[in-house]
Amino acid sequence: MLFGIATNLFALYVRRHPTFTWQMSEGWKTKGDSEPSEAYISSMRFRGAVALWIGSFIMVMGILTIWSALG
């Protein structure tokens, strides 16, 4: 369940700041003011949405596992 929470937090960050990962992986390689493309930003937002779904699924499965162990 903690992994699901961590995944959701990371996914929310990626959705809100899609250019952060570009800055870390590609931005340092360029000189001057360079920005990621719209396709890259859209791709990162989509990946963030997918990660939110996966994190939510992991959290639900963790809750169900804990609930079934108690019952």
C-alpha positions in Angstrom: 0.0 0.0 0.0 2.9 2.4 0.7 4.3 1.7 -2.8 0.9 2.7 -4.2 1.0 6.0 -2.2 4.5 6.7 -3.4 3.5 5.9 -7.0 0.6 8.3 -6.8 2.7 11.1 -5.3 5.2 10.7 -8.1 2.5 10.6 -10.7 0.9 13.7 -9.4 4.2 15.5 -9.5 4.8 14.4 -13.1 1.4 15.5 -14.1 1.9 19.0 -12.6 5.5 19.5 -13.7 6.0 17.5 -16.9 9.1 19.5 -17.8 11.1 18.5 -14.7 12.1 15.1 -16.1 13.2 16.8 -19.3 15.3 19.2 -17.4 17.0 16.3 -15.5 17.6 14.1 -18.6 18.0 16.4 -21.6 18.0 20.1 -20.4 21.5 20.1 -19.2 22.8 19.0 -22.6 21.7 22.1 -24.3 23.0 25.7 -24.2 20.7 28.7 -23.8 16.9 28.6 -23.4 15.6 25.3 -24.6 12.2 23.9 -23.9 10.7 20.4 -24.4 8.3 19.9 -27.3 4.6 19.8 -26.9 4.6 16.1 -27.8 7.0 15.4 -24.9 4.9 17.4 -22.4 1.7 15.5 -23.6 3.5 12.2 -23.3 4.7 12.9 -19.8 1.2 14.0 -18.7 -0.2 10.8 -20.2 2.4 8.7 -18.4 1.5 10.5 -15.2 -2.2 9.6 -15.7 -1.2 6.0 -16.3 0.9 6.0 -13.2 -2.0 7.4 -11.2 -4.2 4.5 -12.4 -1.4 1.9 -11.5 -0.8 3.6 -8.1 -4.5 3.6 -7.3 -4.8 -0.1 -8.3 -1.9 -1.0 -6.0 -3.4 1.0 -3.1 -6.8 -0.8 -3.6 -5.2 -4.2 -3.7 -3.2 -3.3 -0.5 -6.4 -2.2 1.3 -8.2 -5.4 0.2 -5.2 -7.6 1.3 -5.2 -5.9 4.7 -9.0 -6.1 5.0 -9.0 -9.8 4.1 -6.2 -10.6 6.6 -8.2 -8.9 9.4 -11.5 -10.6 8.5 
